[in-house]
Amino acid sequence: MEIIAFGTHLSRFHGYTVDEITRQGFEVKYRIYSMLLHDDAGSISSAYALTALKFSDFWSQHQNDFDWVFCLGDRYEMAAAVASGIPLNIRFAHIHGGETTLGAIDNIYRHSISLASKLHFVALEEYKRRIKEIVGEEDNCFTIGSLSLDNLHDLKLLSIAAFKEKWNIDLDLPSVLVTVHPETVDYNSNFLFAKETLIALSEIVTEKQLIVTMPNADTSGSIFRNMFLELKEIYPDKIHLIENFGTQSYFTCMKYVDYLLGNTSSGIIEAASFNKFVINLGDRQKGRITGDNVIHVPFKANSIIEAVKFEFKNKQIKNNLYYKSGAAKEIIKVIKNNAE
């Protein structure tokens, strides 16, 4: 196995998460730099083009070096890397295809990755049917659940004390885990969305500390980033801004907070495994299948505050739709069966 790191994994502005990969004992053999500093629509388009250009050279040099190349999810950087490998017939295996997120341009990137891939590992049977619609057949599509949930069996979470020592955040206090990314389809509305979110969070923070994982490298992501920085200045002791927790700390935080608020896929896919409710904002995740732990609200301060008043403690979360035992083993089995 060889790891190719690129995109925000190599961005110090976004936490330089390649270090998280190496800390877990994996060697990163290839590093491909293509991110730009700005996040306006033109810069995102340029970063896509630059990523495709750099991977064009990479695939040409390593055309016969990989039996399979795994590609996860729907990021534009991933779509660019995959697109440049199509003429060279690189064999891609796509994880988490078939899903729909109408509020993000990632929806287009995800489907394009699926079209370029020869194997598909999807989370739900509904997504398998969508893959058939996209690529025309489902013989090479396998329902495995979410791979991230498979990690929970072997992942040792931190204690509250260890988490506090590492991050200087006390999870014994009433807390909300907040992750808000921009909407990249209706990106001109993000100033309004950030304003409404700021109003809502300014009320929530009077009762709970806010643990914020910062926005990723999407169109207009800096709008929300600046909003969180402004909030931090007003409430320096009750707002914690984190570029990247890493898997262990992120899941530890999720375990102990009262609920999640934002529009990240982890709220849809992983929160139910921690018996957590999620206030999902806006349309970024619209179309993705959600469990009964997810409350959908628009980017309106009054609606967000009203959702916060929901009595979570009197509700039970039955299961996680996205969990299926043995996801990693199923992938290995399929790869072995398709070895040449």
Secondary structure, 3 states (H helix, E strand, C coil): CCEEEEHHHHCHHHCCCHHHHHHCCCCEEEEECCCCCCCCHHHHHHHHHHHHHHHHHHHHHCCCCCCCEEEECCCHHHHHHHHCCCCCCCCEEEECCCCCCCCCCHHHHHHHHHHHCCEEEECCHHHHHHHHHHHCCCCCEEECCCHHHHHHHCCCCCCHHHHHHHHCCCCCCCEEEEECCCCCCCHHHHHHHHHHHHHHHHHHCCCCEEEEECCCCCCCHHHHHHHHHHHHHHCCCCEEEECCCCHHHHHHHHHHCCEEEECCHHHHHCHHHHCCCEEEECCCCCCCCCCCCEEEECCCHHHHHHHHCCCHHHCCCCCCCCCCCCHHHHHHHHHHHCCC
